Amino acid sequence: MKLERPEHLLTQTAASAPGATAARPAAGRAGGVPAFEEVLRGELARAGELKISAHAAKRLKERNIALSGEDLARIDLAVRQAAAKGARESLIVYGDLALVASVKNRTVVTALERQAAQGHVFTNIDSAVILSRD
């Protein structure tokens, strides 16, 4: 059985038209969808960023603790320092805050103020980084 191509159903694209030149692909895809490379670069950039877990964000909000961009940058530096020493879970004492961070996941997993941390025993950590907050 021979399949015939119905010529009336074929359409000519601008690139396949006689005398047309091939255009270079755009940076993104049609419809505003980013190309794979763009998505990958964005994800790789975000992978290096410090994250705050939902639990830690809830604790910070409950205790009316606001962290500025500078605060987050200093905490991020502390996590990087802990990673450079091979730490996996770290206690970060930042001024009057005690933060527990998963170094491997680059995520702050819980937060306490100094008063709440009094008498608290931190378990499952293998390092501590102490920073001033001023």
C-alpha positions, -999 to +999 in steps of 0.1 A: +000+000+000+014+033-010+008+064+011+003+096-008+011+130+005-018+153+000-001+184-014-030+207-004-023+199+033+014+209+031+023+244+040+054+263+032+073+280+061+090+313+057+124+295+060+116+270+033+102+295+008+123+298-023+150+325-019+146+326+019+176+326+042+177+307+074+173+328+105+193+322+137+172+308+166+160+333+191+173+332+227+140+319+240+112+299+225+080+311+210+053+322+234+078+335+260+089+301+271+126+302+280+151+279+263+165+250+282+199+266+286+183+297+302+163+276+327+194+255+335+215+286+342+189+301+364+185+269+384+223+266+388+225+302+400+197+296+425+213+264+437+241+284+452+217+308+470+209+304+507+174+293+513+151+296+543+129+266+551+092+270+557+098+261+593+125+287+598+105+313+580+075+306+603+098+309+634+112+341+622+078+356+615+064+344+649+093+361+667+091+392+645+126+388+633+134+405+600+166+397+582+179+423+558+198+415+526+230+422+544+220+398+572+213+370+546+246+377+529+265+373+561+246+341+570+253+328+535+290+335+540+289+316+573+273+286+555+300+288+528+327+288+555+312+258+572+310+240+538+347+248+532+355+229+564+334+199+554+304+206+577+270+191+570+248+207+597+259+239+614+248+261+643+252+297+633+252+322+661+244+355+645+242+383+671+212+374+692+200+347+668+208+310+667+202+294+633+206+258+624+215+253+587+218+223+565+251+232+548+247+206+521+213+219+511+223+256+518+191+260+539+184+275+572+162+250+589+153+267+622+158+299+640+157+309+677+164+341+696+191+341+723+164+341+751+147+310+736+181+293+730+191+296+767+194+261+781+186+246+747+207+216+736+214+216+699+218+181+685+227+167+651+252+195+643+288+191+634+300+227+635+293+261+648+300+296+632+298+326+654+292+360+639+285+395+653+254+413+640+267+448+640 
